Structure formats: C-alpha cells, structure tokens
Amino acid sequence: DVTLRGAVSIARRAQDPLAELVKIDPQSIGVGLYQHDLNQKALGEALGGVVESVVNQVGVDVNTASAALLTYVAGIGPKLAENIVAHRDSAGRFATRGALYEVSGLGPKAFEQAAGFLRIREGESPFDSSAIHPESYAVAEAVLARARTGMDRPVTEREQALARLQSRTPLPELARQLDAGEPTLQDILEQLVRPGRDPRADAPPPILRSDVLQMADLRPGMILAGTVRNRVDFGAFVDIGVKQDGLLHRSQIPRYADPTVGDVLSVEILSVDSERGRISLGWVGDR
C-alpha cells in the first residue's frame, strides 16, 4: 500500500530526520543556486564530509541504525555497515560495544575509529550509551570514584558530585592526575552528567504557526520568524513555514548584516504572488 508506506516514511522522518535523510544523495536536496556549475565529484565529497560530521556528532544507535546511516560513521564503509546489520539480524542486538568485534570484517582499527560514535542503549555498561570512547572508560571510572558517585545515582546528585570535584580540583590539575588530555576530560565530564544526550536537543525548535500554513494565509505587513535556507548573490531564501521559501532581496538586508544558512530571522511580508509562487520579504532583524 503506497499510502501506508508514505505514512511510515513521514513518521520515521518525524522520529529521526537524520536517519531518513542520509538515504538521499546530498546533491539531490539542493544546496545552492550554482551547485551544477561546480565540480560534481568535489561537491559530492564535500557534502558527504558534512553529512559524516553531523552523523558522528549526533551518534548512532547500533541496534536500530540502517546500513545507510552506519555507512557515514567514521571507520565504517558500505560493506562493513551491511555486515553489522546482518550480524544484528542473525545474532540479536549488541549488548556491549565490545561485541562489535564479532562482526565479520570489523577489526581493531575500525573499532578504534567507530566505537565512540556508536551507541548501545540499555546495554551492560552505561558508558556504551555515551560518546565516551572505550579507551577512556578507565578515566571515566576514576573520575566517578574521585567524585564519590556512580552512574547508578540520580542525574542531579551525580551532577552535583562532579561539580564539587571540579571545584576542589581544577580541570588542568585533574587531567594531569589522571594522565588525560584536558579536552578529552572535559568531554568525559559532560557525558557523565548526561550520557548519550542528543546534541540536537539543544537546537532551537521548529518555528511553526497554526495560522500560516500556505501562501493564501500570507498578508503584506505580517511579521514572521523564518530560517535562512539558501544564500545567493541577490539575497537569501527564507523558510517561513509554507511550501515556498520567501526571497529576502539583498536590497532589504542591512550592510552590517550577513545572514547565513540556518540563521533565524524576523521578516516582514512585502508582497505575495500566488500565481508565480513568489514571496517578497523585508528585513526586521535577528531573533
């Protein structure tokens, strides 16, 4: 049933957009007005690098991820991603990160590169659901011991204990005592408070208005919040919650401003041309 499959796809995108969008060639999404004038191989490599960076920053649940998503994890290629899924289907879910060594073709080098980006929810070790690399588990255990707390303690209690530890022992000194790098130790401290926290939770929520769903709902003079989706020589295209992005012409952008993709702006509706599908926007300011 095509309708049912479409509904499932939409639901999956709502649950985890990244897991679904990685199945689409980044070049097919549309990343700029002049993308077809660029060297397509170089563009593909650059876009692939961006997707890989995002996937690794967010992390991947190895027990639910598709092969398409696993392919973007550092150290894992298409063949190894398929082997992970095949092993999971035949042997069941992974209980520890160490169990990944049972996957055909996954050796020490691949494990070293990938382990910190692969998450195991409700596994045998609480560290396996975090971004802490297995090589740093001993350091994490030492930090908890010095803070006189554990991963089985409530989040608030654990956070307070770690804060007291840092007040007693500054980060540089603690790193020296534990023979760990300061950046690594800082990451460990953050993960011990909230292991496996999805960084996307810190992103601003989608801007939605129940009274603005289509172009017919737009009126000149309306002030709306929008997200910059594309930057071109003659201005910026801004998503204001309807199917068609609006154009914020460069003549409307103050000289001091340089909006970039992802920026959230307040804009005014200047005009709406429903027949041609064009929306003209004016600058109100940053949000």
ABEGO torsion letter per residue (X at the ends): XAAAAAAAAAAAAAABAAAAAAABBAAAAEAEAAAAABBAAAAAAAAAAAAAAAAAAAEBBAAABBAAAAAABBGBBAAAAAAAAAAAAAAEBBABAAAAAABBGBBAAAAAAAAAABBBBGBABAAAABABBAAAAAAAAAAAAAAGBBAABBAAAAAAAAAAAAAABBAAAAAAAAGBBAAAAAAAAAAAABBGBBAAAABBBBBBBAABABAAABBBGBBBBBBBABBBAAEBBBBAGBABBBBBBAAABBAABBBBBGBBBBBBBABBBAAAGBBBBBBAEBX
